[in-house]
Amino acid sequence: MSENRKNSGVRIDKNTSSLEAIKARAPHWIHHTRNDETYWGGVIYLPECDCSECGFTVTRERKRCPHCGCLMW
Ligand SMILES: [Zn+2]
């Protein structure tokens, strides 16, 4: 590893905190809701949902977002 000698004196600090933040924020679908007094509970969960990452709306849940391509939980 001759690279080590060339880069001696240069410290590279790995930013692990940003990586942890990405792991904690798992992509998921945010379902649309509609208030309906006649329905039990007063709220209807619609099949349409938004991507938590890019906000793209789909007609129903998919394994991954067709817009940004992230896998959903
Ligand atoms: Zn998306």
N, CA, C, O and the ligand as a Tripos MOL2 file, in Angstrom:
@<TRIPOS>MOLECULE
protein
  293   291    74     0     0
PROTEIN
NO_CHARGES

@<TRIPOS>ATOM
      1 N           0.8430   -1.2020    0.0000 N.3       1 MET1
      2 CA          0.0000    0.0000    0.0000 C.3       1 MET1
      3 C           0.8770    1.2500    0.0000 C.2       1 MET1
      4 O           1.1460    1.8150    1.0600 O.2       1 MET1
      5 N           1.3160    1.6790   -1.1580 N.am      2 SER2
      6 CA          2.1260    2.8900   -1.2500 C.3       2 SER2
      7 C           1.2720    4.1330   -1.0550 C.2       2 SER2
      8 O           1.7890    5.2220   -0.8060 O.2       2 SER2
      9 N          -0.0210    3.9630   -1.1690 N.am      3 GLU3
     10 CA         -0.9370    5.0940   -1.0050 C.3       3 GLU3
     11 C          -0.8630    5.6550    0.4170 C.2       3 GLU3
     12 O          -1.0230    6.8570    0.6290 O.2       3 GLU3
     13 N          -0.6220    4.7780    1.3770 N.am      4 ASN4
     14 CA         -0.5550    5.2000    2.7660 C.3       4 ASN4
     15 C           0.5570    6.2230    2.9860 C.2       4 ASN4
     16 O           0.3760    7.1990    3.7130 O.2       4 ASN4
     17 N           1.7180    5.9900    2.3480 N.am      5 ARG5
     18 CA          2.8410    6.8960    2.5370 C.3       5 ARG5
     19 C           2.5520    8.2540    1.9000 C.2       5 ARG5
     20 O           2.9050    9.2950    2.4540 O.2       5 ARG5
     21 N           1.9140    8.2340    0.7420 N.am      6 LYS6
     22 CA          1.6020    9.4760    0.0380 C.3       6 LYS6
     23 C           0.6130   10.3410    0.8370 C.2       6 LYS6
     24 O           0.7160   11.5670    0.8770 O.2       6 LYS6
     25 N          -0.3510    9.6500    1.4750 N.am      7 ASN7
     26 CA         -1.4070   10.3670    2.1880 C.3       7 ASN7
     27 C          -1.1110   10.5500    3.6730 C.2       7 ASN7
     28 O          -1.9860   10.9650    4.4340 O.2       7 ASN7
     29 N           0.1210   10.2440    4.0920 N.am      8 SER8
     30 CA          0.4340   10.3860    5.5070 C.3       8 SER8
     31 C           0.3100   11.8490    5.9380 C.2       8 SER8
     32 O           0.7490   12.7540    5.2290 O.2       8 SER8
     33 N          -0.2830   12.0620    7.0860 N.am      9 GLY9
     34 CA         -0.4820   13.4190    7.5700 C.3       9 GLY9
     35 C          -1.8690   13.9300    7.2540 C.2       9 GLY9
     36 O          -2.3040   14.9350    7.8160 O.2       9 GLY9
     37 N          -2.5780   13.2450    6.3510 N.am     10 VAL10
     38 CA         -3.9510   13.6490    6.0280 C.3      10 VAL10
     39 C          -4.9150   12.7510    6.7780 C.2      10 VAL10
     40 O          -4.9100   11.5330    6.5990 O.2      10 VAL10
     41 N          -5.7230   13.3430    7.6020 N.am     11 ARG11
     42 CA         -6.7230   12.5730    8.3540 C.3      11 ARG11
     43 C          -8.0780   12.6620    7.6660 C.2      11 ARG11
     44 O          -8.5660   13.7510    7.3630 O.2      11 ARG11
     45 N          -8.6690   11.5170    7.4270 N.am     12 ILE12
     46 CA        -10.0140   11.4980    6.8500 C.3      12 ILE12
     47 C         -10.9840   10.9700    7.9060 C.2      12 ILE12
     48 O         -10.9620    9.7910    8.2600 O.2      12 ILE12
     49 N         -11.8130   11.8490    8.3880 N.am     13 ASP13
     50 CA        -12.8030   11.4450    9.3830 C.3      13 ASP13
     51 C         -14.0680   10.9670    8.6820 C.2      13 ASP13
     52 O         -14.7010   11.7180    7.9400 O.2      13 ASP13
     53 N         -14.4220    9.7320    8.9220 N.am     14 LYS14
     54 CA        -15.6510    9.2040    8.3260 C.3      14 LYS14
     55 C         -16.8670    9.7560    9.0620 C.2      14 LYS14
     56 O         -16.9630    9.6890   10.2880 O.2      14 LYS14
     57 N         -17.7760   10.2950    8.2900 N.am     15 ASN15
     58 CA        -18.9920   10.8640    8.8850 C.3      15 ASN15
     59 C         -20.0430    9.7640    9.0330 C.2      15 ASN15
     60 O         -20.8630    9.5540    8.1390 O.2      15 ASN15
     61 N         -20.0120    9.0740   10.1560 N.am     16 THR16
     62 CA        -20.9360    7.9600   10.3690 C.3      16 THR16
     63 C         -22.3120    8.4410   10.8020 C.2      16 THR16
     64 O         -23.2940    7.7090   10.6710 O.2      16 THR16
     65 N         -22.3930    9.6610   11.3150 N.am     17 SER17
     66 CA        -23.6750   10.1650   11.8230 C.3      17 SER17
     67 C         -24.6970   10.3210   10.6980 C.2      17 SER17
     68 O         -25.8860   10.0800   10.9030 O.2      17 SER17
     69 N         -24.2380   10.7230    9.5070 N.am     18 SER18
     70 CA        -25.1570   10.8990    8.3890 C.3      18 SER18
     71 C         -25.6830    9.5530    7.9050 C.2      18 SER18
     72 O         -26.8330    9.4430    7.4790 O.2      18 SER18
     73 N         -24.8300    8.5250    7.9730 N.am     19 LEU19
     74 CA        -25.2390    7.1820    7.5680 C.3      19 LEU19
     75 C         -26.3060    6.6340    8.5020 C.2      19 LEU19
     76 O         -27.2560    5.9860    8.0640 O.2      19 LEU19
     77 N         -26.1400    6.9000    9.7980 N.am     20 GLU20
     78 CA        -27.1170    6.4500   10.7890 C.3      20 GLU20
     79 C         -28.4630    7.1290   10.5760 C.2      20 GLU20
     80 O         -29.5160    6.5230   10.7770 O.2      20 GLU20
     81 N         -28.4160    8.3810   10.1710 N.am     21 ALA21
     82 CA        -29.6430    9.1400    9.9440 C.3      21 ALA21
     83 C         -30.4270    8.5590    8.7780 C.2      21 ALA21
     84 O         -31.6580    8.5380    8.8020 O.2      21 ALA21
     85 N         -29.7190    8.0880    7.7600 N.am     22 ILE22
     86 CA        -30.3810    7.4940    6.5890 C.3      22 ILE22
     87 C         -31.0460    6.1820    6.9710 C.2      22 ILE22
     88 O         -32.1600    5.8960    6.5320 O.2      22 ILE22
     89 N         -30.3640    5.3800    7.7900 N.am     23 LYS23
     90 CA        -30.9240    4.0960    8.2200 C.3      23 LYS23
     91 C         -32.1970    4.2910    9.0370 C.2      23 LYS23
     92 O         -33.1530    3.5280    8.8980 O.2      23 LYS23
     93 N         -32.2060    5.3080    9.8810 N.am     24 ALA24
     94 CA        -33.3480    5.5490   10.7710 C.3      24 ALA24
     95 C         -34.5690    6.0190    9.9980 C.2      24 ALA24
     96 O         -35.7040    5.8210   10.4320 O.2      24 ALA24
     97 N         -34.3300    6.6380    8.8560 N.am     25 ARG25
     98 CA        -35.4400    7.2080    8.0860 C.3      25 ARG25
     99 C         -35.7960    6.2610    6.9500 C.2      25 ARG25
    100 O         -35.4600    6.5210    5.7940 O.2      25 ARG25
    101 N         -36.4760    5.1620    7.2740 N.am     26 ALA26
    102 CA        -36.8300    4.1680    6.2690 C.3      26 ALA26
    103 C         -37.9580    4.6680    5.3850 C.2      26 ALA26
    104 O         -38.9440    5.2050    5.8880 O.2      26 ALA26
    105 N         -37.8290    4.4990    4.0650 N.am     27 PRO27
    106 CA        -38.8870    4.9350    3.1540 C.3      27 PRO27
    107 C         -40.1660    4.1370    3.3340 C.2      27 PRO27
    108 O         -40.1220    2.9210    3.5190 O.2      27 PRO27
    109 N         -41.2930    4.8080    3.2820 N.am     28 HIS28
    110 CA        -42.5820    4.1360    3.4640 C.3      28 HIS28
    111 C         -43.6770    4.9120    2.7320 C.2      28 HIS28
    112 O         -43.4800    6.0550    2.3200 O.2      28 HIS28
    113 N         -44.8320    4.2670    2.5800 N.am     29 TRP29
    114 CA        -45.9780    4.9110    1.9380 C.3      29 TRP29
    115 C         -46.8160    5.6550    2.9770 C.2      29 TRP29
    116 O         -47.0790    5.1370    4.0620 O.2      29 TRP29
    117 N         -47.2260    6.8600    2.6350 N.am     30 ILE30
    118 CA        -48.1170    7.6410    3.4910 C.3      30 ILE30
    119 C         -49.4960    7.6320    2.8420 C.2      30 ILE30
    120 O         -49.7040    8.2640    1.8060 O.2      30 ILE30
    121 N         -50.4350    6.9140    3.4500 N.am     31 HIS31
    122 CA        -51.7530    6.7400    2.8420 C.3      31 HIS31
    123 C         -52.5870    8.0100    2.9190 C.2      31 HIS31
    124 O         -52.5500    8.7490    3.9030 O.2      31 HIS31
    125 N         -53.3320    8.2340    1.8560 N.am     32 HIS32
    126 CA        -54.3070    9.3230    1.8540 C.3      32 HIS32
    127 C         -55.4860    8.9290    2.7420 C.2      32 HIS32
    128 O         -55.8470    7.7550    2.8240 O.2      32 HIS32
    129 N         -56.0660    9.8980    3.3900 N.am     33 THR33
    130 CA        -57.2410    9.6420    4.2160 C.3      33 THR33
    131 C         -58.3680   10.5880    3.8040 C.2      33 THR33
    132 O         -58.1360   11.6590    3.2450 O.2      33 THR33
    133 N         -59.5930   10.1560    4.0990 N.am     34 ARG34
    134 CA        -60.7460   10.9910    3.7810 C.3      34 ARG34
    135 C         -61.7110   10.9230    4.9600 C.2      34 ARG34
    136 O         -62.0750    9.8400    5.4170 O.2      34 ARG34
    137 N         -62.1150   12.0820    5.4410 N.am     35 ASN35
    138 CA        -63.0710   12.1250    6.5450 C.3      35 ASN35
    139 C         -64.4630   11.7610    6.0490 C.2      35 ASN35
    140 O         -64.9570   12.3210    5.0700 O.2      35 ASN35
    141 N         -65.0820   10.8170    6.7370 N.am     36 ASP36
    142 CA        -66.4380   10.3990    6.3800 C.3      36 ASP36
    143 C         -67.1990   10.0460    7.6510 C.2      36 ASP36
    144 O         -66.9040    9.0490    8.3090 O.2      36 ASP36
    145 N         -68.1740   10.8690    7.9830 N.am     37 GLU37
    146 CA        -68.9350   10.7070    9.2320 C.3      37 GLU37
    147 C         -69.7070    9.3990    9.2530 C.2      37 GLU37
    148 O         -69.9420    8.8280   10.3180 O.2      37 GLU37
    149 N         -70.1040    8.9220    8.0690 N.am     38 THR38
    150 CA        -70.9230    7.7140    7.9990 C.3      38 THR38
    151 C         -70.0780    6.4520    8.1820 C.2      38 THR38
    152 O         -70.6120    5.3760    8.4480 O.2      38 THR38
    153 N         -68.7720    6.5870    8.0390 N.am     39 TYR39
    154 CA        -67.8890    5.4290    8.1360 C.3      39 TYR39
    155 C         -67.4510    5.2310    9.5810 C.2      39 TYR39
    156 O         -67.2990    6.2080   10.3140 O.2      39 TYR39
    157 N         -67.2420    3.9800   10.0080 N.am     40 TRP40
    158 CA        -66.8110    3.6910   11.3720 C.3      40 TRP40
    159 C         -65.4330    4.2950   11.6170 C.2      40 TRP40
    160 O         -64.4900    4.0470   10.8660 O.2      40 TRP40
    161 N         -65.3290    5.1070   12.7010 N.am     41 GLY41
    162 CA        -64.0670    5.7660   13.0000 C.3      41 GLY41
    163 C         -63.9760    7.1590   12.3960 C.2      41 GLY41
    164 O         -63.1640    7.9780   12.8260 O.2      41 GLY41
    165 N         -64.8200    7.4270   11.3880 N.am     42 GLY42
    166 CA        -64.8590    8.7540   10.8000 C.3      42 GLY42
    167 C         -63.7950    9.0390    9.7570 C.2      42 GLY42
    168 O         -63.8230   10.0850    9.1090 O.2      42 GLY42
    169 N         -62.8480    8.1080    9.5900 N.am     43 VAL43
    170 CA        -61.7610    8.3120    8.6180 C.3      43 VAL43
    171 C         -61.6320    7.0950    7.7110 C.2      43 VAL43
    172 O         -61.5670    5.9620    8.1880 O.2      43 VAL43
    173 N         -61.5970    7.3260    6.4310 N.am     44 ILE44
    174 CA        -61.3790    6.2540    5.4550 C.3      44 ILE44
    175 C         -59.9330    6.3180    4.9600 C.2      44 ILE44
    176 O         -59.4520    7.3710    4.5400 O.2      44 ILE44
    177 N         -59.2500    5.1730    5.0180 N.am     45 TYR45
    178 CA        -57.9090    5.1010    4.4440 C.3      45 TYR45
    179 C         -58.0150    4.7050    2.9830 C.2      45 TYR45
    180 O         -58.4830    3.6150    2.6520 O.2      45 TYR45
    181 N         -57.5790    5.5970    2.1190 N.am     46 LEU46
    182 CA        -57.6840    5.3670    0.6830 C.3      46 LEU46
    183 C         -56.4960    4.5330    0.1800 C.2      46 LEU46
    184 O         -55.4220    4.5480    0.7810 O.2      46 LEU46
    185 N         -56.7010    3.8060   -0.9290 N.am     47 PRO47
    186 CA        -55.5930    3.0060   -1.4890 C.3      47 PRO47
    187 C         -54.4570    3.8770   -2.0270 C.2      47 PRO47
    188 O         -53.3230    3.4130   -2.1470 O.2      47 PRO47
    189 N         -54.7580    5.1330   -2.3510 N.am     48 GLU48
    190 CA        -53.7090    6.0180   -2.8420 C.3      48 GLU48
    191 C         -52.7490    6.3830   -1.7170 C.2      48 GLU48
    192 O         -53.1730    6.5640   -0.5760 O.2      48 GLU48
    193 N         -51.4590    6.4930   -2.0270 N.am     49 CYS49
    194 CA        -50.4800    6.8730   -1.0190 C.3      49 CYS49
    195 C         -49.3080    7.6300   -1.6410 C.2      49 CYS49
    196 O         -49.0280    7.5200   -2.8350 O.2      49 CYS49
    197 N         -48.6320    8.4020   -0.7840 N.am     50 ASP50
    198 CA        -47.4890    9.2020   -1.2230 C.3      50 ASP50
    199 C         -46.1860    8.5760   -0.7500 C.2      50 ASP50
    200 O         -46.1300    7.9830    0.3270 O.2      50 ASP50
    201 N         -45.1450    8.7090   -1.5520 N.am     51 CYS51
    202 CA        -43.8110    8.2700   -1.1660 C.3      51 CYS51
    203 C         -43.2590    9.2150   -0.1000 C.2      51 CYS51
    204 O         -43.3090   10.4350   -0.2600 O.2      51 CYS51
    205 N         -42.7260    8.6440    1.0000 N.am     52 SER52
    206 CA        -42.1950    9.4850    2.0710 C.3      52 SER52
    207 C         -40.8930   10.1590    1.6590 C.2      52 SER52
    208 O         -40.4550   11.1150    2.3000 O.2      52 SER52
    209 N         -40.2780    9.6660    0.5950 N.am     53 GLU53
    210 CA        -38.9820   10.1960    0.1670 C.3      53 GLU53
    211 C         -39.1300   11.3490   -0.8180 C.2      53 GLU53
    212 O         -38.4940   12.3900   -0.6550 O.2      53 GLU53
    213 N         -39.9720   11.1690   -1.8460 N.am     54 CYS54
    214 CA        -40.0730   12.1840   -2.8930 C.3      54 CYS54
    215 C         -41.4800   12.7740   -3.0140 C.2      54 CYS54
    216 O         -41.6810   13.7560   -3.7290 O.2      54 CYS54
    217 N         -42.4770   12.1630   -2.3000 N.am     55 GLY55
    218 CA        -43.8170   12.7050   -2.3280 C.3      55 GLY55
    219 C         -44.6350   12.2740   -3.5220 C.2      55 GLY55
    220 O         -45.7420   12.7720   -3.7260 O.2      55 GLY55
    221 N         -44.1070   11.3470   -4.3240 N.am     56 PHE56
    222 CA        -44.8120   10.8630   -5.5040 C.3      56 PHE56
    223 C         -46.0520   10.0740   -5.0960 C.2      56 PHE56
    224 O         -45.9890    9.2670   -4.1690 O.2      56 PHE56
    225 N         -47.1800   10.2930   -5.7760 N.am     57 THR57
    226 CA        -48.4340    9.6310   -5.4340 C.3      57 THR57
    227 C         -48.6830    8.4470   -6.3620 C.2      57 THR57
    228 O         -48.5780    8.5580   -7.5830 O.2      57 THR57
    229 N         -49.0180    7.2990   -5.7430 N.am     58 VAL58
    230 CA        -49.3690    6.1050   -6.5190 C.3      58 VAL58
    231 C         -50.8000    5.7010   -6.1850 C.2      58 VAL58
    232 O         -51.3270    6.0830   -5.1400 O.2      58 VAL58
    233 N         -51.4320    4.9250   -7.0720 N.am     59 THR59
    234 CA        -52.8260    4.5290   -6.8810 C.3      59 THR59
    235 C         -52.9600    3.4540   -5.8140 C.2      59 THR59
    236 O         -54.0070    3.3360   -5.1770 O.2      59 THR59
    237 N         -51.8940    2.6600   -5.6130 N.am     60 ARG60
    238 CA        -51.8750    1.6890   -4.5210 C.3      60 ARG60
    239 C         -50.4300    1.3430   -4.1750 C.2      60 ARG60
    240 O         -49.5060    1.6600   -4.9230 O.2      60 ARG60
    241 N         -50.2480    0.6770   -3.0120 N.am     61 GLU61
    242 CA        -48.8980    0.3900   -2.5290 C.3      61 GLU61
    243 C         -48.1200   -0.4960   -3.4940 C.2      61 GLU61
    244 O         -48.6550   -1.4390   -4.0760 O.2      61 GLU61
    245 N         -46.8510   -0.1650   -3.6440 N.am     62 ARG62
    246 CA        -45.9490   -0.9590   -4.4660 C.3      62 ARG62
    247 C         -44.7160   -1.3020   -3.6590 C.2      62 ARG62
    248 O         -44.4650   -0.7190   -2.6040 O.2      62 ARG62
    249 N         -43.9340   -2.2700   -4.1720 N.am     63 LYS63
    250 CA        -42.7280   -2.6790   -3.4570 C.3      63 LYS63
    251 C         -41.6740   -1.5700   -3.4660 C.2      63 LYS63
    252 O         -40.9010   -1.4160   -2.5210 O.2      63 LYS63
    253 N         -41.6660   -0.8090   -4.5490 N.am     64 ARG64
    254 CA        -40.7490    0.3210   -4.6000 C.3      64 ARG64
    255 C         -41.3870    1.4950   -5.3130 C.2      64 ARG64
    256 O         -42.3120    1.3400   -6.1100 O.2      64 ARG64
    257 N         -40.8710    2.6680   -5.0060 N.am     65 CYS65
    258 CA        -41.4290    3.8860   -5.5930 C.3      65 CYS65
    259 C         -41.0530    3.9600   -7.0730 C.2      65 CYS65
    260 O         -39.8730    3.8510   -7.4080 O.2      65 CYS65
    261 N         -42.0440    4.1450   -7.9780 N.am     66 PRO66
    262 CA        -41.7470    4.2280   -9.4050 C.3      66 PRO66
    263 C         -41.0220    5.5200   -9.7880 C.2      66 PRO66
    264 O         -40.4830    5.6310  -10.8890 O.2      66 PRO66
    265 N         -41.0130    6.4920   -8.8780 N.am     67 HIS67
    266 CA        -40.4030    7.7910   -9.1750 C.3      67 HIS67
    267 C         -38.9600    7.8730   -8.7280 C.2      67 HIS67
    268 O         -38.0850    8.2070   -9.5260 O.2      67 HIS67
    269 N         -38.6900    7.5670   -7.4370 N.am     68 CYS68
    270 CA        -37.3180    7.6760   -6.9270 C.3      68 CYS68
    271 C         -36.6560    6.3030   -6.7930 C.2      68 CYS68
    272 O         -35.4410    6.2180   -6.6190 O.2      68 CYS68
    273 N         -37.4630    5.2080   -6.8750 N.am     69 GLY69
    274 CA        -36.8920    3.8680   -6.9350 C.3      69 GLY69
    275 C         -36.5110    3.2590   -5.5960 C.2      69 GLY69
    276 O         -35.9110    2.1840   -5.5630 O.2      69 GLY69
    277 N         -36.8490    3.9270   -4.4730 N.am     70 CYS70
    278 CA        -36.4550    3.3830   -3.1710 C.3      70 CYS70
    279 C         -37.3960    2.2490   -2.7590 C.2      70 CYS70
    280 O         -38.5960    2.2970   -3.0280 O.2      70 CYS70
    281 N         -36.8380    1.2360   -2.1050 N.am     71 LEU71
    282 CA        -37.6200    0.1010   -1.6230 C.3      71 LEU71
    283 C         -38.4320    0.4970   -0.4020 C.2      71 LEU71
    284 O         -37.9450    1.2060    0.4790 O.2      71 LEU71
    285 N         -39.6850    0.0290   -0.3580 N.am     72 MET72
    286 CA        -40.5880    0.4020    0.7340 C.3      72 MET72
    287 C         -40.6470   -0.6760    1.8110 C.2      72 MET72
    288 O         -40.4180   -1.8560    1.5460 O.2      72 MET72
    289 N         -40.9590   -0.2430    3.0300 N.am     73 TRP73
    290 CA        -41.1080   -1.1650    4.1480 C.3      73 TRP73
    291 C         -42.5580   -1.5590    4.2930 C.2      73 TRP73
    292 O         -42.9000   -2.3370    5.1830 O.2      73 TRP73
    293 ZN        -40.3060    8.1190   -4.1070 Zn       74 ZN74
@<TRIPOS>BOND
     1     1     2 1
     2     2     3 1
     3     3     4 2
     4     3     5 am
     5     5     6 1
     6     6     7 1
     7     7     8 2
     8     7     9 am
     9     9    10 1
    10    10    11 1
    11    11    12 2
    12    11    13 am
    13    13    14 1
    14    14    15 1
    15    15    16 2
    16    15    17 am
    17    17    18 1
    18    18    19 1
    19    19    20 2
    20    19    21 am
    21    21    22 1
    22    22    23 1
    23    23    24 2
    24    23    25 am
    25    25    26 1
    26    26    27 1
    27    27    28 2
    28    27    29 am
    29    29    30 1
    30    30    31 1
    31    31    32 2
    32    31    33 am
    33    33    34 1
    34    34    35 1
    35    35    36 2
    36    35    37 am
    37    37    38 1
    38    38    39 1
    39    39    40 2
    40    39    41 am
    41    41    42 1
    42    42    43 1
    43    43    44 2
    44    43    45 am
    45    45    46 1
    46    46    47 1
    47    47    48 2
    48    47    49 am
    49    49    50 1
    50    50    51 1
    51    51    52 2
    52    51    53 am
    53    53    54 1
    54    54    55 1
    55    55    56 2
    56    55    57 am
    57    57    58 1
    58    58    59 1
    59    59    60 2
    60    59    61 am
    61    61    62 1
    62    62    63 1
    63    63    64 2
    64    63    65 am
    65    65    66 1
    66    66    67 1
    67    67    68 2
    68    67    69 am
    69    69    70 1
    70    70    71 1
    71    71    72 2
    72    71    73 am
    73    73    74 1
    74    74    75 1
    75    75    76 2
    76    75    77 am
    77    77    78 1
    78    78    79 1
    79    79    80 2
    80    79    81 am
    81    81    82 1
    82    82    83 1
    83    83    84 2
    84    83    85 am
    85    85    86 1
    86    86    87 1
    87    87    88 2
    88    87    89 am
    89    89    90 1
    90    90    91 1
    91    91    92 2
    92    91    93 am
    93    93    94 1
    94    94    95 1
    95    95    96 2
    96    95    97 am
    97    97    98 1
    98    98    99 1
    99    99   100 2
   100    99   101 am
   101   101   102 1
   102   102   103 1
   103   103   104 2
   104   103   105 am
   105   105   106 1
   106   106   107 1
   107   107   108 2
   108   107   109 am
   109   109   110 1
   110   110   111 1
   111   111   112 2
   112   111   113 am
   113   113   114 1
   114   114   115 1
   115   115   116 2
   116   115   117 am
   117   117   118 1
   118   118   119 1
   119   119   120 2
   120   119   121 am
   121   121   122 1
   122   122   123 1
   123   123   124 2
   124   123   125 am
   125   125   126 1
   126   126   127 1
   127   127   128 2
   128   127   129 am
   129   129   130 1
   130   130   131 1
   131   131   132 2
   132   131   133 am
   133   133   134 1
   134   134   135 1
   135   135   136 2
   136   135   137 am
   137   137   138 1
   138   138   139 1
   139   139   140 2
   140   139   141 am
   141   141   142 1
   142   142   143 1
   143   143   144 2
   144   143   145 am
   145   145   146 1
   146   146   147 1
   147   147   148 2
   148   147   149 am
   149   149   150 1
   150   150   151 1
   151   151   152 2
   152   151   153 am
   153   153   154 1
   154   154   155 1
   155   155   156 2
   156   155   157 am
   157   157   158 1
   158   158   159 1
   159   159   160 2
   160   159   161 am
   161   161   162 1
   162   162   163 1
   163   163   164 2
   164   163   165 am
   165   165   166 1
   166   166   167 1
   167   167   168 2
   168   167   169 am
   169   169   170 1
   170   170   171 1
   171   171   172 2
   172   171   173 am
   173   173   174 1
   174   174   175 1
   175   175   176 2
   176   175   177 am
   177   177   178 1
   178   178   179 1
   179   179   180 2
   180   179   181 am
   181   181   182 1
   182   182   183 1
   183   183   184 2
   184   183   185 am
   185   185   186 1
   186   186   187 1
   187   187   188 2
   188   187   189 am
   189   189   190 1
   190   190   191 1
   191   191   192 2
   192   191   193 am
   193   193   194 1
   194   194   195 1
   195   195   196 2
   196   195   197 am
   197   197   198 1
   198   198   199 1
   199   199   200 2
   200   199   201 am
   201   201   202 1
   202   202   203 1
   203   203   204 2
   204   203   205 am
   205   205   206 1
   206   206   207 1
   207   207   208 2
   208   207   209 am
   209   209   210 1
   210   210   211 1
   211   211   212 2
   212   211   213 am
   213   213   214 1
   214   214   215 1
   215   215   216 2
   216   215   217 am
   217   217   218 1
   218   218   219 1
   219   219   220 2
   220   219   221 am
   221   221   222 1
   222   222   223 1
   223   223   224 2
   224   223   225 am
   225   225   226 1
   226   226   227 1
   227   227   228 2
   228   227   229 am
   229   229   230 1
   230   230   231 1
   231   231   232 2
   232   231   233 am
   233   233   234 1
   234   234   235 1
   235   235   236 2
   236   235   237 am
   237   237   238 1
   238   238   239 1
   239   239   240 2
   240   239   241 am
   241   241   242 1
   242   242   243 1
   243   243   244 2
   244   243   245 am
   245   245   246 1
   246   246   247 1
   247   247   248 2
   248   247   249 am
   249   249   250 1
   250   250   251 1
   251   251   252 2
   252   251   253 am
   253   253   254 1
   254   254   255 1
   255   255   256 2
   256   255   257 am
   257   257   258 1
   258   258   259 1
   259   259   260 2
   260   259   261 am
   261   261   262 1
   262   262   263 1
   263   263   264 2
   264   263   265 am
   265   265   266 1
   266   266   267 1
   267   267   268 2
   268   267   269 am
   269   269   270 1
   270   270   271 1
   271   271   272 2
   272   271   273 am
   273   273   274 1
   274   274   275 1
   275   275   276 2
   276   275   277 am
   277   277   278 1
   278   278   279 1
   279   279   280 2
   280   279   281 am
   281   281   282 1
   282   282   283 1
   283   283   284 2
   284   283   285 am
   285   285   286 1
   286   286   287 1
   287   287   288 2
   288   287   289 am
   289   289   290 1
   290   290   291 1
   291   291   292 2
@<TRIPOS>SUBSTRUCTURE
     1 MET1         2 RESIDUE 1 A MET
     2 SER2         6 RESIDUE 1 A SER
     3 GLU3        10 RESIDUE 1 A GLU
     4 ASN4        14 RESIDUE 1 A ASN
     5 ARG5        18 RESIDUE 1 A ARG
     6 LYS6        22 RESIDUE 1 A LYS
     7 ASN7        26 RESIDUE 1 A ASN
     8 SER8        30 RESIDUE 1 A SER
     9 GLY9        34 RESIDUE 1 A GLY
    10 VAL10       38 RESIDUE 1 A VAL
    11 ARG11       42 RESIDUE 1 A ARG
    12 ILE12       46 RESIDUE 1 A ILE
    13 ASP13       50 RESIDUE 1 A ASP
    14 LYS14       54 RESIDUE 1 A LYS
    15 ASN15       58 RESIDUE 1 A ASN
    16 THR16       62 RESIDUE 1 A THR
    17 SER17       66 RESIDUE 1 A SER
    18 SER18       70 RESIDUE 1 A SER
    19 LEU19       74 RESIDUE 1 A LEU
    20 GLU20       78 RESIDUE 1 A GLU
    21 ALA21       82 RESIDUE 1 A ALA
    22 ILE22       86 RESIDUE 1 A ILE
    23 LYS23       90 RESIDUE 1 A LYS
    24 ALA24       94 RESIDUE 1 A ALA
    25 ARG25       98 RESIDUE 1 A ARG
    26 ALA26      102 RESIDUE 1 A ALA
    27 PRO27      106 RESIDUE 1 A PRO
    28 HIS28      110 RESIDUE 1 A HIS
    29 TRP29      114 RESIDUE 1 A TRP
    30 ILE30      118 RESIDUE 1 A ILE
    31 HIS31      122 RESIDUE 1 A HIS
    32 HIS32      126 RESIDUE 1 A HIS
    33 THR33      130 RESIDUE 1 A THR
    34 ARG34      134 RESIDUE 1 A ARG
    35 ASN35      138 RESIDUE 1 A ASN
    36 ASP36      142 RESIDUE 1 A ASP
    37 GLU37      146 RESIDUE 1 A GLU
    38 THR38      150 RESIDUE 1 A THR
    39 TYR39      154 RESIDUE 1 A TYR
    40 TRP40      158 RESIDUE 1 A TRP
    41 GLY41      162 RESIDUE 1 A GLY
    42 GLY42      166 RESIDUE 1 A GLY
    43 VAL43      170 RESIDUE 1 A VAL
    44 ILE44      174 RESIDUE 1 A ILE
    45 TYR45      178 RESIDUE 1 A TYR
    46 LEU46      182 RESIDUE 1 A LEU
    47 PRO47      186 RESIDUE 1 A PRO
    48 GLU48      190 RESIDUE 1 A GLU
    49 CYS49      194 RESIDUE 1 A CYS
    50 ASP50      198 RESIDUE 1 A ASP
    51 CYS51      202 RESIDUE 1 A CYS
    52 SER52      206 RESIDUE 1 A SER
    53 GLU53      210 RESIDUE 1 A GLU
    54 CYS54      214 RESIDUE 1 A CYS
    55 GLY55      218 RESIDUE 1 A GLY
    56 PHE56      222 RESIDUE 1 A PHE
    57 THR57      226 RESIDUE 1 A THR
    58 VAL58      230 RESIDUE 1 A VAL
    59 THR59      234 RESIDUE 1 A THR
    60 ARG60      238 RESIDUE 1 A ARG
    61 GLU61      242 RESIDUE 1 A GLU
    62 ARG62      246 RESIDUE 1 A ARG
    63 LYS63      250 RESIDUE 1 A LYS
    64 ARG64      254 RESIDUE 1 A ARG
    65 CYS65      258 RESIDUE 1 A CYS
    66 PRO66      262 RESIDUE 1 A PRO
    67 HIS67      266 RESIDUE 1 A HIS
    68 CYS68      270 RESIDUE 1 A CYS
    69 GLY69      274 RESIDUE 1 A GLY
    70 CYS70      278 RESIDUE 1 A CYS
    71 LEU71      282 RESIDUE 1 A LEU
    72 MET72      286 RESIDUE 1 A MET
    73 TRP73      290 RESIDUE 1 A TRP
    74 ZN74       293 GROUP 0 **** ****
